[in-house]
Amino acid sequence: MNRFTKLLLAGIIGLGTTYLTTENFPQLQRYKNSILPFTNLIEEQEVPNSMEKTENLMPIVKVKTENERNKLEDKIAELFITRSDNFQDYFPGGILLGKNETEKGNFFGKYTSYDPQKTQETVEDVLKKAQKTRQRTLIYEEGEGGYVAGIGVLPAAKDIGEYYTNNTIESTIKGRVILSKSKDFRTAQVKKLFEDYAQELHNRGVDVVLGPVLDAVFEEDTQNVLAQQDRQFSQKHIEIRDIARLYVKAMKEKGIKTVGKHFLSVGLADEGDIHDEKVVNPDKISPRRWAGQTYSLFKKDLQGIMISHTGNPSDLDRPYSISERAYEYLTKESYPASQSEEDVFANNRREKGRHKGINYQGLTMIDDLSMRGLIDYVQTAPLSSRGKLLTAQAKTPESKAAILAFAQGADTIICLHADLDEIVQSVASAYHADKQFAHRLDEAMKKYAVYAK
């Protein structure tokens, strides 16, 4: 191959890569960075919260959609949140916008940039489908900013916390706030950040944010997934609460629902990533009490709480998302120490006494079904005769996990990668097979109706 041919081939590959990262697959950006790091030349895209310029983009005007969900399967589908391209027969109750729908890649940038036009086109398409099918769906955003790419240009949570608490300016917040020794001034600056973010979400038609993050990651736990991605406001719950109140208030003023996460606390785990492996919270009472107190203080402000797949040390290391004990702690004023006789798992605890609960009355939501911390557990955990009956028609681990989560207390489930149609059908089979499960699902539907209105 002569020199000219090599140059021509390199040019074609470069143009093709540019097209792919810019127009179709912005998630390829990180692979490009690992292979061709020398191409990261655009200064503004050295941080993950740059924004594409968009002129004359009017805010979305949302029209109320009728919600004609008459079949059982359609009602069950409303309890799921998925991607805009991950459903066929059953229209989900929520669409979570990802990087492909909200971000624009750039071959010469280290990170993608937020694209309002692209985001709005996606939302408008979803809303047209909802109008056509006469089935309501809500638009969801990850709600974090920073290194969790999505809508808007909110700085990373850690950078917000460092500015608010210590008056320091890190990379993603640079140019967005002003140094000041006055805590009141810094509070006003952070408040403005959240207000601007809420305004952009509102303009693009977002109904719900999966935030604020209420986890506290200790400084020494550098291997914790939240710490690695700068997704926590602080290591101290008292500071997290102060910042989260500003966040929730800004969203409320724009009519956007908030879902606090991640119950009980992903931040407690010393290391590990529940996306890829089983992770169990340490058996330390005090940090869990602090986390529980945080949720207790926010229980009237949050429309939803997202329950994580980290293992619950108080329930045989079972993921919180399928732990009856975790749901009882969250939703009841007091709850029994022992596992119920009709639990879906075979190994029952035998403890005496009762514990004080948080008594949260809003929507309980679980994180994405396909995370290994959940899937690996449900594939090996011994089920009771009732658990086996409920999951008899489940063809995939995700279907099994969804049924178990609903049975234990979940109201809504995020399902980003698994086959939603198959899961809906499996849940419907469990509904017909067990009156207690049917009653539990009816309760979830009633709670969702209140939440979604």
matplotlib code that plots the C-alpha trace (Angstrom):
import matplotlib.pyplot as plt

x = [0.0, 1.6, 1.7, -1.2, -3.4, -2.6, -3.4, -6.6, -7.7, -6.9, -9.0, -11.9, -11.7, -11.4, -14.5, -16.5, -15.5, -16.4, -19.8, -20.5, -19.4, -21.2, -24.5, -25.3, -23.3, -21.9, -21.2, -18.3, -16.5, -14.8, -13.6, -12.1, -10.4, -8.7, -7.5, -6.8, -6.3, -4.2, -7.4, -8.8, -8.2, -11.3, -10.7, -14.4, -14.9, -12.3, -15.1, -18.3, -20.8, -20.4, -23.4, -24.1, -25.3, -29.0, -30.9, -34.6, -35.5, -38.9, -39.8, -42.0, -45.7, -47.1, -50.6, -52.3, -52.5, -55.4, -54.4, -56.5, -54.8, -57.6, -55.8, -53.9, -50.6, -51.0, -51.5, -48.4, -46.4, -47.1, -45.1, -41.9, -39.4, -37.3, -35.4, -37.3, -36.3, -36.9, -40.6, -42.9, -46.3, -46.6, -46.1, -44.1, -45.1, -41.7, -39.0, -35.5, -33.4, -29.9, -26.7, -27.9, -31.0, -29.4, -25.7, -23.7, -20.2, -17.2, -14.3, -11.9, -13.4, -12.8, -16.5, -19.8, -21.8, -25.4, -27.6, -31.0, -32.2, -31.6, -33.2, -36.3, -36.7, -36.6, -39.1, -41.5, -41.4, -42.1, -45.1, -46.5, -46.5, -48.1, -50.8, -51.4, -51.7, -53.6, -51.3, -49.6, -45.8, -43.5, -40.1, -37.2, -33.7, -30.9, -30.8, -27.1, -25.1, -21.4, -20.0, -23.5, -24.3, -27.8, -29.9, -28.5, -25.0, -25.2, -21.7, -20.7, -22.2, -18.8, -17.8, -21.0, -20.4, -16.8, -17.8, -20.7, -18.8, -15.1, -15.3, -13.2, -13.8, -13.1, -13.2, -16.9, -18.1, -15.4, -16.8, -20.3, -19.8, -17.7, -15.4, -16.7, -16.1, -19.8, -21.8, -25.0, -23.5, -22.3, -25.7, -27.3, -24.9, -25.7, -29.4, -29.0, -27.2, -30.2, -32.7, -31.0, -30.9, -34.6, -35.5, -33.8, -35.4, -38.8, -38.2, -37.3, -40.4, -38.9, -41.4, -39.1, -35.5, -33.7, -32.1, -30.9, -28.2, -28.4, -25.4, -22.5, -19.2, -16.4, -13.2, -11.2, -13.6, -11.9, -13.1, -16.8, -18.5, -20.1, -16.7, -15.0, -17.6, -17.9, -21.6, -21.9, -22.3, -20.4, -19.0, -21.3, -25.1, -25.7, -24.1, -25.8, -29.2, -28.6, -27.6, -30.4, -33.0, -31.9, -32.1, -35.6, -36.9, -35.7, -37.4, -40.6, -40.9, -40.8, -43.3, -40.6, -40.9, -37.8, -36.7, -34.1, -31.4, -30.0, -31.8, -30.4, -27.0, -24.7, -22.2, -21.8, -20.1, -16.3, -15.8, -17.5, -19.9, -23.4, -23.6, -21.0, -21.0, -22.6, -21.9, -23.0, -23.1, -20.9, -22.6, -22.1, -25.2, -24.3, -23.8, -27.0, -28.8, -27.5, -28.6, -32.0, -32.4, -31.6, -34.5, -36.7, -36.1, -36.9, -39.9, -42.5, -40.5, -39.6, -42.2, -40.2, -37.2, -35.0, -33.9, -30.5, -29.3, -26.6, -26.8, -28.7, -26.6, -29.8, -31.4, -28.9, -27.1, -30.1, -30.3, -32.3, -34.5, -35.8, -35.5, -38.9, -37.2, -35.8, -39.3, -40.8, -38.1, -38.7, -42.6, -43.8, -43.8, -42.7, -42.0, -41.3, -37.8, -38.8, -39.3, -43.0, -44.2, -45.2, -42.0, -40.8, -37.4, -36.9, -34.5, -36.5, -35.2, -36.4, -36.0, -38.1, -39.1, -40.0, -38.0, -38.9, -39.4, -39.2, -42.9, -42.4, -45.7, -44.5, -43.5, -40.8, -38.7, -35.8, -32.7, -32.2, -33.1, -30.0, -27.4, -25.4, -25.8, -29.4, -29.3, -26.6, -28.5, -31.9, -30.3, -28.9, -31.1, -33.4, -37.1, -40.0, -42.9, -44.7, -41.6, -41.4, -45.1, -44.8, -41.7, -42.8, -43.5, -40.5, -38.2, -35.4, -33.5, -34.8, -38.5, -37.8, -36.2, -39.1, -41.7, -39.7, -39.2, -43.0, -43.8, -41.4, -42.7, -41.6, -44.0, -42.0, -39.1, -36.4, -35.7, -33.2, -31.8, -34.0, -37.0, -39.9, -42.6, -41.5, -41.2, -44.8, -46.2, -44.4, -45.6, -49.2, -48.8, -47.8, -50.8, -53.2, -51.4, -51.4, -54.1, -51.6, -49.3, -52.3, -53.3, -49.7, -49.6, -53.0, -51.5, -48.5, -50.9, -52.9, -49.7, -48.5, -51.7, -51.3, -47.6, -48.2, -51.1]
y = [0.0, 3.3, 6.5, 8.1, 5.1, 5.2, 8.9, 8.4, 5.5, 7.4, 10.3, 8.1, 6.4, 9.8, 11.2, 8.0, 8.2, 11.8, 11.1, 8.2, 10.1, 13.2, 12.1, 8.5, 7.1, 9.7, 6.9, 5.9, 9.0, 7.2, 4.4, 7.0, 8.7, 5.4, 4.8, 8.3, 10.6, 13.0, 14.1, 15.8, 19.4, 21.4, 23.1, 23.6, 19.8, 19.0, 18.9, 16.9, 19.8, 21.8, 22.8, 23.1, 26.5, 26.4, 29.5, 30.2, 27.0, 27.5, 25.5, 22.5, 23.1, 19.9, 18.8, 16.6, 13.0, 10.7, 7.5, 4.7, 1.7, -0.9, -4.2, -5.5, -5.6, -1.9, -1.1, -3.1, -1.4, 2.0, 0.8, 0.6, 3.3, 2.5, 3.9, 5.5, 2.5, -0.3, -1.2, -2.5, -3.9, -2.1, 1.6, 2.3, 4.8, 6.6, 7.3, 7.9, 10.0, 8.8, 10.1, 9.2, 11.3, 14.3, 14.5, 15.4, 13.8, 15.6, 13.7, 16.4, 16.7, 14.6, 14.6, 14.9, 18.1, 18.7, 19.3, 21.0, 20.6, 16.8, 16.5, 18.4, 16.3, 13.1, 14.4, 15.6, 12.3, 10.4, 12.7, 12.3, 8.5, 8.9, 11.1, 8.6, 5.6, 7.6, 6.3, 8.7, 8.5, 10.7, 12.1, 11.2, 12.7, 11.2, 14.4, 14.4, 16.5, 16.4, 13.0, 11.5, 12.9, 14.0, 17.2, 20.6, 21.5, 21.1, 20.7, 17.5, 17.0, 16.9, 20.2, 21.8, 20.5, 21.6, 25.1, 25.3, 23.9, 24.9, 27.8, 26.0, 25.9, 22.6, 21.9, 21.4, 24.4, 26.8, 29.9, 29.2, 30.6, 33.2, 32.6, 34.2, 33.8, 34.4, 31.1, 33.0, 34.2, 30.7, 29.3, 31.8, 30.8, 27.1, 27.9, 29.7, 26.7, 24.4, 27.0, 27.3, 23.5, 23.1, 25.8, 23.8, 20.6, 22.3, 23.8, 20.4, 18.7, 16.8, 15.6, 13.8, 13.9, 10.9, 13.1, 14.4, 11.9, 11.6, 9.2, 10.1, 8.5, 8.6, 10.1, 6.9, 4.9, 5.9, 2.7, 3.4, 4.0, 7.3, 8.7, 7.7, 9.7, 12.7, 11.9, 12.8, 16.3, 15.7, 13.1, 14.6, 14.1, 17.5, 19.2, 16.8, 17.7, 21.5, 21.2, 18.7, 21.1, 23.7, 21.1, 19.9, 23.4, 24.5, 21.5, 22.0, 25.6, 24.3, 21.5, 18.7, 15.6, 14.5, 10.9, 10.7, 8.1, 5.6, 4.0, 2.9, 4.2, 3.1, 5.4, 3.1, 0.4, 0.5, -0.5, -2.2, -1.3, -2.9, -2.4, -5.2, -7.2, -8.0, -5.3, -5.5, -2.6, -3.0, -4.1, -0.7, 0.6, 4.3, 5.2, 3.4, 5.3, 8.6, 7.6, 6.6, 9.9, 11.8, 10.0, 10.5, 14.3, 14.3, 11.9, 14.7, 16.5, 13.6, 12.2, 9.0, 7.2, 4.9, 1.7, 0.4, -3.2, -3.1, -5.9, -5.3, -6.7, -6.8, -9.2, -11.9, -9.6, -9.6, -6.6, -3.7, -3.7, -7.2, -7.1, -7.1, -5.8, -2.7, -1.8, -2.2, 0.0, 2.7, 2.6, 1.6, 3.5, 0.3, -3.1, -6.7, -8.0, -11.4, -12.2, -12.9, -16.5, -15.8, -14.2, -15.2, -16.4, -19.8, -18.7, -17.1, -15.1, -15.8, -12.6, -11.0, -7.4, -4.5, -1.7, 2.0, 2.8, 5.9, 5.9, 7.1, 7.2, 8.2, 6.0, 3.3, 2.8, 0.4, 1.0, -0.7, -4.4, -5.5, -4.6, -7.6, -6.9, -7.8, -10.4, -12.5, -12.7, -13.8, -16.4, -18.3, -17.4, -20.2, -19.3, -20.4, -22.3, -19.0, -17.4, -20.4, -20.1, -16.3, -16.7, -19.9, -18.1, -15.8, -16.5, -14.2, -13.2, -9.6, -10.9, -12.9, -9.9, -7.7, -10.1, -10.4, -6.7, -6.0, -8.8, -7.3, -3.7, -1.9, 0.4, 1.3, -0.4, 1.0, -1.4, 0.0, -3.1, -6.1, -7.0, -5.0, -6.9, -10.2, -8.8, -7.3, -10.6, -12.5, -10.0, -10.4, -14.2, -13.8, -11.4, -14.2, -16.9, -15.3, -13.2, -11.6, -10.6, -9.2, -7.1, -5.8, -4.8, -3.1, -1.1, -0.1, 1.0, 3.2, 4.8, 5.4, 7.1, 9.5, 10.1, 10.6, 13.1]
z = [0.0, -1.1, 0.9, -1.0, -0.5, 3.3, 3.5, 1.6, 3.8, 7.0, 5.7, 4.9, 8.3, 10.0, 8.2, 8.9, 12.6, 12.7, 11.3, 13.7, 16.8, 15.8, 14.3, 15.4, 18.3, 20.7, 23.1, 20.8, 22.1, 25.0, 22.7, 20.4, 23.4, 24.3, 20.7, 19.4, 22.5, 20.5, 18.6, 21.7, 20.5, 21.3, 24.6, 25.5, 25.3, 27.8, 30.3, 30.0, 30.3, 27.1, 25.0, 21.3, 20.1, 19.2, 17.9, 18.0, 19.7, 21.3, 24.5, 24.1, 24.8, 26.2, 25.5, 28.0, 26.7, 27.3, 29.1, 27.6, 29.1, 29.2, 28.9, 31.9, 29.9, 29.0, 32.6, 33.6, 30.9, 32.5, 35.5, 33.4, 32.3, 29.2, 26.2, 23.3, 21.1, 23.5, 23.1, 20.5, 21.6, 24.9, 25.5, 28.7, 31.3, 31.1, 28.6, 29.9, 27.6, 27.1, 25.5, 22.0, 22.3, 24.1, 23.2, 20.1, 19.7, 18.2, 16.8, 18.1, 21.6, 24.6, 25.7, 23.9, 24.2, 25.1, 22.0, 22.8, 19.2, 19.2, 22.6, 21.6, 18.4, 20.5, 23.0, 20.3, 18.6, 21.8, 22.6, 19.1, 19.6, 23.0, 21.5, 18.7, 21.0, 23.6, 26.3, 28.6, 29.1, 31.2, 30.0, 32.4, 32.7, 34.7, 36.8, 37.7, 35.2, 35.1, 34.0, 33.7, 30.2, 29.6, 29.3, 30.2, 31.4, 35.2, 36.7, 38.4, 41.9, 43.6, 42.0, 43.1, 46.6, 46.7, 45.7, 48.1, 51.1, 50.5, 48.1, 45.5, 41.7, 39.9, 36.2, 35.4, 37.4, 36.1, 34.7, 36.1, 39.6, 41.5, 44.4, 47.6, 51.3, 51.9, 52.3, 51.5, 48.2, 47.3, 48.2, 45.8, 43.1, 43.5, 43.6, 40.3, 38.8, 39.7, 38.5, 35.1, 34.9, 35.8, 33.2, 30.5, 31.5, 31.5, 28.1, 26.6, 28.0, 30.9, 33.6, 36.1, 37.1, 38.7, 41.3, 43.6, 44.6, 48.3, 48.8, 51.0, 49.8, 52.4, 51.3, 51.7, 49.5, 46.2, 44.5, 45.0, 41.6, 42.7, 43.9, 40.7, 38.6, 41.0, 41.6, 45.3, 46.7, 49.8, 52.3, 54.9, 55.0, 56.6, 53.5, 51.1, 52.6, 52.3, 48.6, 47.8, 49.2, 46.7, 44.0, 44.9, 45.3, 41.8, 40.2, 42.1, 40.9, 37.3, 37.9, 37.6, 39.8, 41.8, 42.5, 45.3, 44.9, 45.7, 48.7, 51.1, 49.9, 47.1, 48.7, 51.7, 49.6, 49.9, 46.3, 43.3, 40.6, 40.7, 36.9, 36.6, 39.8, 43.2, 45.7, 49.4, 51.8, 54.9, 58.1, 59.8, 61.7, 62.0, 58.3, 57.4, 60.1, 58.7, 55.2, 56.5, 58.4, 55.1, 53.4, 56.3, 56.1, 52.4, 52.4, 51.9, 49.2, 46.8, 44.5, 44.1, 45.6, 43.6, 45.3, 44.4, 43.8, 46.5, 49.0, 52.2, 55.1, 57.3, 54.8, 54.0, 51.6, 49.2, 46.9, 48.4, 45.2, 46.0, 49.8, 51.6, 54.7, 52.7, 51.4, 54.8, 56.4, 53.7, 53.5, 57.0, 60.3, 62.0, 60.6, 61.9, 62.2, 60.8, 57.2, 56.3, 55.9, 52.3, 51.1, 47.6, 48.9, 50.6, 53.4, 56.1, 59.1, 62.6, 64.6, 67.3, 67.8, 65.5, 64.0, 63.3, 59.6, 57.5, 56.5, 53.0, 51.0, 47.5, 44.6, 45.0, 41.9, 41.2, 39.2, 35.8, 35.7, 33.8, 36.4, 37.4, 41.1, 40.7, 37.8, 39.3, 42.6, 41.1, 39.0, 42.0, 45.0, 46.3, 45.9, 48.1, 46.5, 46.0, 44.4, 42.0, 41.1, 40.4, 38.2, 36.4, 33.1, 33.2, 30.3, 31.2, 34.4, 34.0, 33.9, 37.0, 38.7, 37.8, 39.3, 42.5, 42.8, 42.4, 44.9, 47.5, 47.1, 44.0, 42.2, 39.1, 37.4, 35.0, 32.1, 29.7, 27.9, 28.4, 26.2, 27.7, 25.9, 27.3, 30.8, 30.7, 29.6, 32.4, 35.0, 33.6, 34.0, 37.6, 38.1, 37.0, 39.0, 42.5, 44.1, 46.6, 43.7, 41.8, 44.9, 45.2, 41.5, 41.8, 44.7, 42.5, 39.7, 42.2, 43.5, 40.0, 39.0, 41.9, 41.0, 37.3, 37.4]

ax = plt.figure().add_subplot(projection="3d")
ax.plot(x, y, z, "-o")
ax.set_aspect("equal")
plt.show()
